[in-house]
Amino acid sequence: MARSKFAGEKTGTGVIRRLWPAERELFKEHLLRLDAVTRRERFGTAVNDAFLENYATTTFGVGGLVYAYVEDDVVRGAAELRGLDDIVAQTGEAAFSVETGWRRRGIGTDLFGRLITAARNRGIRTLYMTCLPGNMAMRRLAARFEADLVSGYADVEGVIATGGPTPFTILDEAIDNATGFATLALSIQRNFWPATLLAKALRA
């Protein structure tokens, strides 16, 4: 199975990291930037801004985990792991979205790898994903991670056996979480501290 990059490793000029509930606005802005075609590929149907705003609000509730490709403090791609509220079933659902101008850079591959690591560490043994039959990019991505693809009338379902956690996957995610949380803390400081005080704190 393809491996994910280690925590905090850069993809292009950005970085793959976990998003926290306090960063919900970044996720929402990413969804609202998706064009009509990308929205349909992500959700399987046409959706409007109101739907996306509500979706972003509820995503960080119980049973959801979001990783993102962040470039210059802006989310350009996101991967969601759902189903953590029913861990007894040992199954989860994966979903992805990458803005048009940031495709073909390996971002989806790195997001997928990160999501598989998170799933393994949470006892999820089977990961499901669905896409439209014409979404060849997502089908190629699923195949790269050795997903079993089953074509239906309206969609294609991919099934991935994730494997169990290892000391390396646990350490990888722990480092990633620490990096993501530190980034969030710095962002909060930037928003609430006067620029001069922040500069002094960073030099200390």
N, CA, C and O of each residue as an XYZ file, in Angstrom:
816
protein
N       0.851     -1.202      0.000
C       0.000      0.000      0.000
C       0.877      1.240      0.000
O       1.907      1.265      0.674
N       0.495      2.251     -0.731
C       1.270      3.485     -0.772
C       1.345      4.113      0.611
O       0.399      4.038      1.395
N       2.476      4.730      0.896
C       2.685      5.326      2.210
C       2.419      6.812      2.162
O       2.588      7.463      1.131
N       1.994      7.342      3.315
C       1.793      8.777      3.419
C       3.113      9.441      3.748
O       4.062      8.785      4.179
N       3.167     10.736      3.546
C       4.345     11.479      3.970
C       4.319     11.621      5.483
O       3.271     11.510      6.119
N       5.502     11.869      6.048
C       5.554     12.065      7.486
C       4.909     13.383      7.855
O       4.761     14.279      7.024
N       4.527     13.485      9.121
C       3.785     14.641      9.601
C       4.508     15.937      9.278
O       5.714     16.068      9.488
N       3.747     16.889      8.763
C       4.295     18.202      8.516
C       5.137     18.303      7.265
O       5.629     19.389      6.961
N       5.327     17.215      6.518
C       6.149     17.288      5.312
C       5.414     18.078      4.248
O       4.202     17.945      4.079
N       6.156     18.893      3.542
C       5.536     19.813      2.596
C       5.194     19.147      1.278
O       5.890     18.241      0.820
N       4.109     19.611      0.679
C       3.723     19.254     -0.679
C       3.734     20.550     -1.473
O       2.865     21.398     -1.276
N       4.708     20.720     -2.373
C       4.833     21.996     -3.051
C       5.234     23.054     -2.045
O       6.226     22.889     -1.335
N       4.474     24.146     -1.973
C       4.787     25.224     -1.037
C       3.902     25.187      0.198
O       4.005     26.058      1.062
N       3.028     24.181      0.289
C       2.129     24.060      1.435
C       2.451     22.861      2.290
O       3.498     22.233      2.133
N       1.544     22.544      3.199
C       1.760     21.449      4.133
C       0.448     20.718      4.381
O      -0.623     21.325      4.376
N       0.542     19.406      4.597
C      -0.620     18.603      4.969
C      -0.674     18.532      6.484
O       0.300     18.127      7.118
N      -1.801     18.920      7.074
C      -1.949     18.851      8.525
C      -3.413     18.736      8.900
O      -4.307     18.940      8.078
N      -3.633     18.402     10.164
C      -5.003     18.308     10.654
C      -5.600     19.691     10.854
O      -4.907     20.628     11.250
N      -6.886     19.807     10.578
C      -7.620     21.027     10.895
C      -8.378     20.828     12.195
O      -8.905     19.746     12.454
N      -8.433     21.867     13.008
C      -9.117     21.815     14.298
C     -10.438     22.563     14.217
O     -10.620     23.388     13.322
N     -11.366     22.293     15.133
C     -12.674     22.964     15.087
C     -12.594     24.480     15.014
O     -13.440     25.111     14.380
N     -11.593     25.075     15.648
C     -11.449     26.529     15.610
C     -11.091     27.040     14.217
O     -11.157     28.241     13.957
N     -10.708     26.119     13.314
C     -10.345     26.501     11.953
C     -11.459     26.180     10.962
O     -11.218     26.077      9.760
N     -12.655     26.026     11.462
C     -13.804     25.694     10.629
C     -13.979     26.690      9.485
O     -14.369     26.313      8.380
N     -13.691     27.953      9.754
C     -13.867     28.987      8.739
C     -12.958     28.739      7.528
O     -13.358     28.983      6.389
N     -11.750     28.259      7.773
C     -10.831     27.957      6.677
C     -11.402     26.853      5.791
O     -11.305     26.908      4.565
N     -11.997     25.852      6.434
C     -12.598     24.751      5.701
C     -13.797     25.237      4.887
O     -13.969     24.852      3.730
N     -14.616     26.077      5.497
C     -15.793     26.604      4.802
C     -15.378     27.422      3.589
O     -15.971     27.285      2.519
N     -14.377     28.263      3.740
C     -13.929     29.095      2.622
C     -13.410     28.226      1.482
O     -13.614     28.543      0.310
N     -12.739     27.130      1.830
C     -12.274     26.196      0.801
C     -13.460     25.615      0.023
O     -13.448     25.592     -1.208
N     -14.464     25.155      0.734
C     -15.633     24.563      0.071
C     -16.329     25.576     -0.826
O     -16.757     25.232     -1.928
N     -16.447     26.808     -0.376
C     -17.139     27.833     -1.159
C     -16.354     28.205     -2.419
O     -16.938     28.704     -3.380
N     -15.054     27.972     -2.426
C     -14.257     28.274     -3.623
C     -14.364     27.186     -4.694
O     -13.976     27.412     -5.841
N     -14.883     26.014     -4.334
C     -14.993     24.933     -5.303
C     -15.935     25.328     -6.430
O     -17.013     25.871     -6.185
N     -15.526     25.054     -7.670
C     -16.403     25.365     -8.793
C     -17.524     24.331     -8.881
O     -17.541     23.352     -8.135
N     -18.459     24.563     -9.804
C     -19.652     23.711     -9.887
C     -19.301     22.254    -10.168
O     -19.896     21.346     -9.588
N     -18.334     22.030    -11.059
C     -17.951     20.657    -11.396
C     -17.335     19.958    -10.189
O     -17.675     18.810     -9.901
N     -16.438     20.632     -9.485
C     -15.774     20.037     -8.324
C     -16.768     19.771     -7.198
O     -16.659     18.770     -6.490
N     -17.732     20.668     -7.034
C     -18.766     20.452     -6.015
C     -19.569     19.186     -6.334
O     -19.872     18.390     -5.445
N     -19.902     19.019     -7.592
C     -20.679     17.837     -7.974
C     -19.844     16.570     -7.785
O     -20.364     15.545     -7.344
N     -18.565     16.635     -8.113
C     -17.696     15.477     -7.921
C     -17.555     15.135     -6.438
O     -17.513     13.961     -6.069
N     -17.481     16.156     -5.594
C     -17.305     15.910     -4.159
C     -18.575     15.374     -3.513
O     -18.505     14.439     -2.714
N     -19.748     15.947     -3.841
C     -20.980     15.594     -3.145
C     -21.929     14.720     -3.966
O     -22.972     14.296     -3.467
N     -21.573     14.453     -5.203
C     -22.394     13.579     -6.030
C     -23.587     14.252     -6.653
O     -24.361     13.616     -7.368
N     -23.745     15.536     -6.391
C     -24.864     16.295     -6.943
C     -24.532     17.774     -6.853
O     -23.566     18.154     -6.190
N     -25.322     18.612     -7.511
C     -25.115     20.054     -7.435
C     -25.501     20.552     -6.038
O     -26.538     20.166     -5.500
N     -24.665     21.405     -5.461
C     -24.953     21.976     -4.137
C     -24.702     23.474     -4.188
O     -23.856     23.945     -4.948
N     -25.446     24.226     -3.370
C     -25.278     25.675     -3.350
C     -24.454     26.114     -2.146
O     -24.045     25.290     -1.328
N     -24.216     27.418     -2.047
C     -23.383     27.949     -0.968
C     -23.986     27.672      0.404
O     -23.260     27.354      1.346
N     -25.296     27.789      0.524
C     -25.955     27.570      1.814
C     -25.710     26.147      2.308
O     -25.462     25.928      3.494
N     -25.782     25.190      1.399
C     -25.506     23.796      1.771
C     -24.076     23.659      2.277
O     -23.839     23.008      3.295
N     -23.127     24.263      1.582
C     -21.718     24.140      1.963
C     -21.439     24.811      3.303
O     -20.659     24.298      4.105
N     -22.062     25.934      3.544
C     -21.871     26.627      4.823
C     -22.378     25.761      5.974
O     -21.724     25.659      7.011
N     -23.524     25.147      5.794
C     -24.068     24.266      6.823
C     -23.200     23.016      6.979
O     -22.974     22.543      8.093
N     -22.723     22.496      5.871
C     -21.876     21.302      5.908
C     -20.601     21.575      6.703
O     -20.183     20.757      7.523
N     -19.990     22.728      6.453
C     -18.763     23.075      7.171
C     -19.008     23.226      8.665
O     -18.141     22.904      9.478
N     -20.190     23.715      9.024
C     -20.523     23.911     10.437
C     -20.630     22.585     11.176
O     -20.229     22.482     12.336
N     -21.171     21.568     10.507
C     -21.421     20.289     11.176
C     -20.278     19.287     11.043
O     -20.249     18.290     11.763
N     -19.344     19.535     10.140
C     -18.296     18.548      9.856
C     -17.436     18.235     11.065
O     -17.024     17.089     11.249
N     -17.159     19.231     11.891
C     -16.261     19.021     13.010
C     -16.972     18.509     14.258
O     -16.415     18.566     15.354
N     -18.197     18.009     14.102
C     -18.901     17.431     15.233
C     -18.371     16.053     15.560
O     -17.328     15.652     15.045
N     -19.066     15.329     16.399
C     -18.674     13.985     16.780
C     -18.632     13.099     15.538
O     -19.554     13.107     14.723
N     -17.558     12.344     15.408
C     -17.473     11.400     14.303
C     -16.833     11.946     13.044
O     -16.913     11.312     11.992
N     -16.195     13.116     13.123
C     -15.565     13.686     11.945
C     -14.137     14.127     12.211
O     -13.814     14.602     13.301
N     -13.285     13.966     11.208
C     -11.882     14.364     11.298
C     -11.483     14.931      9.946
O     -11.807     14.344      8.913
N     -10.779     16.072      9.931
C     -10.430     16.727      8.682
C      -8.926     16.979      8.618
O      -8.331     17.531      9.543
N      -8.329     16.561      7.504
C      -6.956     16.938      7.190
C      -7.002     17.856      5.985
O      -7.913     17.762      5.163
N      -6.023     18.742      5.876
C      -6.063     19.722      4.797
C      -4.678     19.985      4.240
O      -3.663     19.812      4.914
N      -4.675     20.407      2.994
C      -3.470     20.965      2.394
C      -3.584     22.471      2.571
O      -4.499     23.095      2.032
N      -2.659     23.058      3.324
C      -2.716     24.474      3.667
C      -1.530     25.185      3.026
O      -0.380     24.797      3.227
N      -1.820     26.220      2.261
C      -0.788     26.997      1.573
C      -1.010     28.467      1.865
O      -2.067     29.014      1.548
N      -0.029     29.105      2.463
C      -0.144     30.526      2.828
C      -1.376     30.773      3.691
O      -2.096     31.752      3.493
N      -1.611     29.880      4.648
C      -2.723     29.985      5.604
C      -4.096     29.851      4.939
O      -5.101     30.283      5.503
N      -4.141     29.261      3.756
C      -5.398     29.041      3.045
C      -5.527     27.557      2.715
O      -4.584     26.946      2.212
N      -6.688     26.982      2.995
C      -6.937     25.572      2.683
C      -7.261     25.439      1.202
O      -8.202     26.055      0.701
N      -6.466     24.623      0.506
C      -6.683     24.397     -0.923
C      -7.152     22.973     -1.227
O      -7.588     22.687     -2.342
N      -7.064     22.099     -0.255
C      -7.536     20.729     -0.417
C      -7.878     20.165      0.946
O      -7.267     20.543      1.945
N      -8.851     19.262      0.999
C      -9.279     18.702      2.281
C      -9.668     17.242      2.132
O     -10.182     16.821      1.096
N      -9.415     16.483      3.180
C      -9.819     15.075      3.242
C     -10.555     14.868      4.554
O     -10.091     15.292      5.612
N     -11.707     14.212      4.475
C     -12.540     14.001      5.658
C     -12.651     12.517      5.980
O     -12.822     11.680      5.093
N     -12.550     12.214      7.257
C     -12.763     10.854      7.744
C     -14.004     10.877      8.626
O     -14.038     11.554      9.654
N     -15.016     10.131      8.213
C     -16.274     10.106      8.950
C     -16.570      8.699      9.446
O     -16.086      7.714      8.889
N     -17.379      8.621     10.507
C     -17.752      7.331     11.062
C     -17.101      7.025     12.388
O     -17.245      5.918     12.905
N     -16.369      8.006     12.963
C     -15.672      7.755     14.218
C     -16.622      7.633     15.398
O     -16.217      7.182     16.469
N     -17.889      8.030     15.220
C     -18.868      7.904     16.293
C     -19.430      6.493     16.367
O     -20.196      6.179     17.278
N     -19.058      5.635     15.413
C     -19.536      4.247     15.406
C     -18.345      3.325     15.202
O     -18.331      2.500     14.289
N     -17.352      3.473     16.059
C     -16.091      2.768     15.897
C     -16.234      1.257     16.038
O     -15.380      0.508     15.565
N     -17.316      0.801     16.691
C     -17.530     -0.636     16.861
C     -17.610     -1.327     15.501
O     -17.195     -2.477     15.355
N     -18.144     -0.623     14.517
C     -18.293     -1.200     13.180
C     -16.955     -1.344     12.461
O     -16.859     -2.064     11.467
N     -15.917     -0.659     12.962
C     -14.579     -0.702     12.371
C     -14.572     -0.275     10.904
O     -13.738     -0.734     10.124
N     -15.490      0.593     10.537
C     -15.540      1.116      9.179
C     -15.616      2.632      9.219
O     -16.106      3.210     10.189
N     -15.136      3.271      8.172
C     -15.199      4.714      8.064
C     -15.407      5.124      6.623
O     -15.279      4.308      5.710
N     -15.724      6.381      6.423
C     -15.955      6.909      5.089
C     -14.977      8.035      4.811
O     -14.782      8.913      5.651
N     -14.360      8.013      3.631
C     -13.399      9.040      3.240
C     -13.980      9.900      2.127
O     -14.689      9.401      1.253
N     -13.677     11.198      2.162
C     -14.128     12.118      1.116
C     -13.047     13.164      0.889
O     -12.329     13.532      1.819
N     -12.928     13.647     -0.357
C     -11.835     14.538     -0.719
C     -12.323     15.684     -1.591
O     -13.304     15.557     -2.324
N     -11.621     16.796     -1.497
C     -11.868     17.929     -2.387
C     -10.566     18.712     -2.542
O      -9.916     19.054     -1.554
N     -10.198     18.989     -3.777
C      -9.012     19.790     -4.084
C      -9.417     20.846     -5.102
O     -10.037     20.531     -6.118
N      -9.070     22.085     -4.833
C      -9.438     23.167     -5.739
C      -8.760     22.976     -7.097
O      -7.652     22.446     -7.180
N      -9.430     23.409     -8.143
C      -9.005     23.130     -9.514
C      -7.550     23.529     -9.778
O      -6.800     22.752    -10.368
N      -7.154     24.692     -9.363
C      -5.808     25.175     -9.633
C      -4.714     24.457     -8.874
O      -3.531     24.701     -9.113
N      -5.094     23.567     -7.956
C      -4.099     22.865     -7.134
C      -4.093     21.353     -7.395
O      -3.512     20.588     -6.626
N      -4.731     20.940     -8.466
C      -4.739     19.524     -8.813
C      -3.461     19.145     -9.558
O      -2.690     20.002     -9.991
N      -3.262     17.831     -9.692
C      -2.088     17.281    -10.381
C      -0.785     17.659     -9.701
O       0.245     17.802    -10.360
N      -0.825     17.824     -8.376
C       0.386     18.122     -7.609
C       0.669     17.039     -6.566
O       1.604     17.163     -5.776
N      -0.138     15.981     -6.566
C       0.046     14.938     -5.566
C      -0.624     15.227     -4.242
O      -0.435     14.490     -3.274
N      -1.417     16.311     -4.186
C      -2.076     16.697     -2.936
C      -3.094     15.642     -2.514
O      -3.155     15.273     -1.341
N      -3.896     15.154     -3.466
C      -4.889     14.134     -3.134
C      -4.240     12.870     -2.602
O      -4.752     12.252     -1.669
N      -3.116     12.483     -3.189
C      -2.396     11.290     -2.728
C      -1.920     11.457     -1.297
O      -2.075     10.550     -0.478
N      -1.342     12.608     -0.991
C      -0.835     12.849      0.365
C      -1.969     12.935      1.381
O      -1.834     12.450      2.504
N      -3.081     13.549      0.993
C      -4.236     13.614      1.883
C      -4.785     12.219      2.155
O      -5.142     11.897      3.288
N      -4.851     11.402      1.125
C      -5.360     10.037      1.265
C      -4.464      9.244      2.216
O      -4.957      8.535      3.093
N      -3.158      9.364      2.042
C      -2.238      8.652      2.922
C      -2.397      9.065      4.373
O      -2.364      8.227      5.274
N      -2.569     10.357      4.593
C      -2.757     10.855      5.959
C      -4.053     10.313      6.552
O      -4.100      9.959      7.730
N      -5.099     10.248      5.740
C      -6.383      9.768      6.225
C      -6.313      8.277      6.587
O      -6.904      7.849      7.578
N      -5.602      7.507      5.798
C      -5.458      6.083      6.090
C      -4.711      5.879      7.405
O      -5.074      5.006      8.194
N      -3.680      6.671      7.644
C      -2.958      6.591      8.917
C      -3.884      6.876     10.085
O      -3.868      6.155     11.083
N      -4.702      7.938      9.966
C      -5.639      8.291     11.034
C      -6.659      7.182     11.253
O      -7.017      6.876     12.390
N      -7.129      6.574     10.150
C      -8.100      5.489     10.267
C      -7.497      4.288     10.992
O      -8.130      3.710     11.875
N      -6.292      3.921     10.623
C      -5.617      2.782     11.264
C      -5.477      3.002     12.764
O      -5.727      2.098     13.561
N      -5.080      4.202     13.137
C      -4.847      4.491     14.550
C      -6.125      4.502     15.373
O      -6.067      4.436     16.601
N      -7.285      4.584     14.713
C      -8.570      4.614     15.413
C      -9.343      3.308     15.304
O     -10.529      3.245     15.631
N      -8.668      2.282     14.848
C      -9.306      0.968     14.799
C     -10.204      0.750     13.613
O     -10.949     -0.229     13.572
N     -10.151      1.658     12.625
C     -10.959      1.486     11.418
C     -10.211      0.543     10.485
O      -9.105      0.847     10.036
N     -10.816     -0.589     10.201
C     -10.161     -1.594      9.368
C     -10.592     -1.523      7.904
O      -9.883     -2.003      7.019
N     -11.756     -0.923      7.654
C     -12.255     -0.811      6.287
C     -12.678      0.622      6.025
O     -13.466      1.198      6.775
N     -12.147      1.189      4.954
C     -12.440      2.571      4.594
C     -13.185      2.576      3.266
O     -12.743      1.974      2.288
N     -14.331      3.271      3.249
C     -15.150      3.352      2.041
C     -15.057      4.751      1.431
O     -14.894      5.745      2.138
N     -15.164      4.802      0.134
C     -15.251      6.080     -0.555
C     -16.124      5.892     -1.793
O     -16.169      4.801     -2.363
N     -16.807      6.934     -2.202
C     -17.639      6.871     -3.404
C     -17.314      8.053     -4.304
O     -16.905      9.114     -3.835
N     -17.501      7.856     -5.591
C     -17.307      8.936     -6.551
C     -18.198      8.690     -7.752
O     -18.718      7.589     -7.935
N     -18.372      9.709     -8.563
C     -19.153      9.565     -9.781
C     -18.366      8.732    -10.791
O     -17.136      8.767    -10.790
N     -19.056      7.986    -11.651
C     -18.356      7.135    -12.630
C     -17.363      7.893    -13.497
O     -16.336      7.337    -13.886
N     -17.653      9.153    -13.807
C     -16.773      9.925    -14.668
C     -15.618     10.599    -13.965
O     -14.810     11.261    -14.617
N     -15.512     10.452    -12.639
C     -14.432     11.089    -11.882
C     -13.190     10.200    -11.947
O     -12.882      9.472    -11.003
N     -12.487     10.272    -13.069
C     -11.352      9.391    -13.293
C     -10.187      9.696    -12.344
O      -9.445      8.790    -11.964
N     -10.025     10.953    -11.966
C      -8.940     11.303    -11.055
C      -9.114     10.592     -9.709
O      -8.149     10.072     -9.150
N     -10.346     10.572     -9.191
C     -10.598      9.904     -7.918
C     -10.475      8.390     -8.058
O     -10.020      7.719     -7.131
N     -10.869      7.855     -9.184
C     -10.745      6.414     -9.403
C      -9.276      6.002     -9.472
O      -8.898      4.955     -8.947
N      -8.459      6.815    -10.113
C      -7.024      6.518    -10.162
C      -6.406      6.627     -8.779
O      -5.538      5.833     -8.416
N      -6.853      7.613     -8.005
C      -6.334      7.780     -6.651
C      -6.685      6.578     -5.788
O      -5.839      6.076     -5.048
N      -7.922      6.115     -5.876
C      -8.340      4.949     -5.106
C      -7.541      3.711     -5.505
O      -7.132      2.924     -4.651
N      -7.324      3.546     -6.803
C      -6.571      2.390     -7.284
C      -5.130      2.430     -6.787
O      -4.535      1.383     -6.532
N      -4.567      3.619     -6.647
C      -3.199      3.756     -6.156
C      -3.067      3.203     -4.748
O      -2.011      2.701     -4.365
N      -4.149      3.298     -3.975
C      -4.136      2.772     -2.611
C      -4.781      1.388     -2.542
O      -5.247      0.956     -1.488
N      -4.798      0.705     -3.688
C      -5.224     -0.690     -3.771
C      -6.667     -0.889     -3.333
O      -7.003     -1.892     -2.704
N      -7.512      0.070     -3.668
C      -8.933     -0.052     -3.338
C      -9.608     -1.008     -4.308
O      -9.277     -1.046     -5.493
N     -10.551     -1.774     -3.794
C     -11.417     -2.583     -4.643
C     -12.552     -1.683     -5.121
O     -13.315     -1.159     -4.310
N     -12.663     -1.507     -6.420
C     -13.663     -0.610     -6.992
C     -14.839     -1.403     -7.534
O     -14.670     -2.362     -8.287
N     -16.037     -0.983     -7.134
C     -17.265     -1.627     -7.594
C     -18.130     -0.564     -8.251
O     -18.530      0.399     -7.597
N     -18.421     -0.726     -9.529
C     -19.202      0.261    -10.275
C     -20.693     -0.008    -10.130
O     -21.156     -1.138    -10.289
N     -21.436      1.057     -9.824
C     -22.881      0.983     -9.773
C     -23.479      1.840    -10.867
O     -22.761      2.362    -11.719
N     -24.801      1.985    -10.844
C     -25.474      2.779    -11.876
C     -25.133      4.267    -11.729
O     -24.897      4.950    -12.725
N     -25.108      4.763    -10.501
C     -24.929      6.197    -10.286
C     -23.577      6.555     -9.698
O     -23.198      7.726     -9.722
N     -22.832      5.584     -9.168
C     -21.555      5.911     -8.550
C     -20.626      4.705     -8.565
O     -21.000      3.604     -8.969
N     -19.402      4.952     -8.110
C     -18.395      3.906     -7.967
C     -17.979      3.878     -6.502
O     -17.661      4.920     -5.929
N     -17.978      2.705     -5.898
C     -17.580      2.576     -4.496
C     -16.216      1.920     -4.407
O     -15.954      0.900     -5.044
N     -15.353      2.524     -3.606
C     -14.039      1.965     -3.349
C     -13.961      1.454     -1.927
O     -14.444      2.110     -1.004
N     -13.355      0.285     -1.737
C     -13.212     -0.322     -0.416
C     -11.727     -0.570     -0.175
O     -11.059     -1.224     -0.975
N     -11.216     -0.041      0.938
C      -9.793     -0.140      1.247
C      -9.602     -0.814      2.600
O     -10.199     -0.402      3.595
N      -8.775     -1.843      2.636
C      -8.379     -2.474      3.897
C      -7.179     -1.696      4.434
O      -6.122     -1.668      3.803
N      -7.342     -1.069      5.593
C      -6.323     -0.136      6.081
C      -5.193     -0.803      6.848
O      -4.067     -0.305      6.832
N      -5.466     -1.931      7.528
C      -4.459     -2.518      8.410
C      -4.563     -1.926      9.800
O      -5.327     -0.987     10.023
N      -3.801     -2.467     10.733
C      -3.861     -2.004     12.111
C      -2.816     -0.947     12.414
O      -1.933     -0.693     11.594
N      -2.906     -0.332     13.577
C      -1.925      0.694     13.964
C      -0.567      0.076     14.276
O      -0.476     -1.087     14.666
N       0.468      0.857     14.101
C       1.826      0.462     14.457
C       2.447      1.603     15.266
O       1.911      2.711     15.262
N       3.548      1.363     15.949
C       4.210      2.479     16.653
C       4.547      3.632     15.719
O       4.531      4.792     16.132
N       4.853      3.320     14.461
C       5.211      4.372     13.510
C       4.009      5.210     13.111
O       4.116      6.433     13.015
N       2.846      4.565     12.872
C       1.661      5.337     12.494
C       1.175      6.196     13.656
O       0.711      7.318     13.452
N       1.281      5.672     14.864
C       0.857      6.436     16.039
C       1.766      7.643     16.255
O       1.292      8.745     16.530
N       3.085      7.425     16.127
C       4.033      8.534     16.284
C       3.846      9.563     15.184
O       3.896     10.767     15.437
N       3.632      9.094     13.970
C       3.433      9.982     12.823
C       2.264     10.922     13.070
O       2.382     12.129     12.858
N       1.135     10.377     13.517
C      -0.036     11.213     13.759
C       0.159     12.133     14.956
O      -0.303     13.274     14.948
N       0.843     11.639     15.985
C       1.074     12.475     17.168
C       1.902     13.709     16.813
O       1.616     14.812     17.279
N       2.924     13.515     15.988
C       3.749     14.645     15.566
C       2.931     15.601     14.711
O       3.036     16.820     14.851
N       2.120     15.042     13.828
C       1.281     15.864     12.976
C       0.306     16.698     13.795
O       0.122     17.885     13.525
N      -0.323     16.077     14.800
C      -1.263     16.808     15.646
C      -0.572     17.937     16.397
O      -1.123     19.029     16.541
N       0.629     17.668     16.869
C       1.379     18.699     17.594
C       1.707     19.864     16.670
O       1.612     21.029     17.058
N       2.097     19.531     15.438
C       2.413     20.576     14.462
C       1.177     21.396     14.124
O       1.236     22.625     14.083
N       0.057     20.720     13.882
C      -1.174     21.412     13.552
C      -1.671     22.293     14.680
O      -2.151     23.402     14.443
N      -1.559     21.801     15.916
C      -2.027     22.581     17.054
C      -1.146     23.802     17.277
O      -1.640     24.872     17.631
N       0.153     23.644     17.071
C       1.060     24.782     17.210
C       0.746     25.854     16.167
O       0.802     27.050     16.456
N       0.413     25.413     14.950
C       0.040     26.355     13.894
C      -1.226     27.105     14.266
O      -1.326     28.313     14.050
N      -2.201     26.385     14.828
C      -3.443     27.019     15.264
C      -3.168     28.049     16.351
O      -3.706     29.156     16.307
N      -2.333     27.695     17.327
C      -2.018     28.610     18.425
C      -1.363     29.883     17.904
O      -1.674     30.983     18.360
N      -0.455     29.724     16.948
C       0.213     30.892     16.381
C      -0.775     31.768     15.630
O      -0.684     32.995     15.683
N      -1.717     31.147     14.933
C      -2.729     31.908     14.205
C      -3.593     32.719     15.161
O      -3.919     33.874     14.885
N      -3.963     32.112     16.285
C      -4.770     32.825     17.284
C      -4.000     34.014     17.842
O      -4.558     35.092     18.046
N      -2.702     33.799     18.088
C      -1.874     34.896     18.591
C      -1.821     36.045     17.586
O      -1.889     37.215     17.962
N      -1.701     35.702     16.317
C      -1.631     36.736     15.291
C      -2.909     37.560     15.253
O      -2.872     38.766     15.006
N      -4.032     36.909     15.496
C      -5.323     37.588     15.409
C      -5.619     38.462     16.610
O      -6.317     39.469     16.488
N      -5.099     38.091     17.772
C      -5.490     38.774     18.997
C      -4.374     39.595     19.646
O      -4.653     40.456     20.481
N      -3.130     39.347     19.280
C      -2.035     40.101     19.860
C      -1.659     41.251     18.928
O      -1.676     41.089     17.708
N      -1.317     42.418     19.497
C      -0.762     43.478     18.661
C       0.503     42.983     17.977
O       1.254     42.203     18.562
N       0.750     43.420     16.761
C       1.874     42.930     15.971
C       3.206     43.110     16.701
O       4.075     42.242     16.614
N       3.378     44.214     17.413
C       4.653     44.463     18.092
C       4.888     43.483     19.220
O       6.009     43.015     19.415
N       3.816     43.162     19.984
C       3.949     42.197     21.076
C       4.234     40.803     20.541
O       5.030     40.068     21.125
N       3.588     40.426     19.425
C       3.817     39.120     18.836
C       5.256     39.004     18.370
O       5.881     37.961     18.560
N       5.794     40.056     17.763
C       7.179     40.026     17.282
C       8.138     39.834     18.441
O       9.103     39.078     18.329
N       7.880     40.518     19.567
C       8.738     40.336     20.746
C       8.646     38.923     21.281
O       9.657     38.345     21.680
N       7.427     38.348     21.298
C       7.243     36.985     21.812
C       7.990     35.987     20.938
O       8.587     35.042     21.454
N       7.965     36.182     19.631
C       8.637     35.243     18.735
C      10.145     35.336     18.836
O      10.845     34.360     18.568
N      10.663     36.514     19.226
C      12.113     36.677     19.391
C      12.609     36.154     20.723
O      13.806     35.921     20.897
N      11.683     35.966     21.676
C      12.079     35.559     23.033
C      12.634     34.148     23.046
O      13.015     33.644     24.103
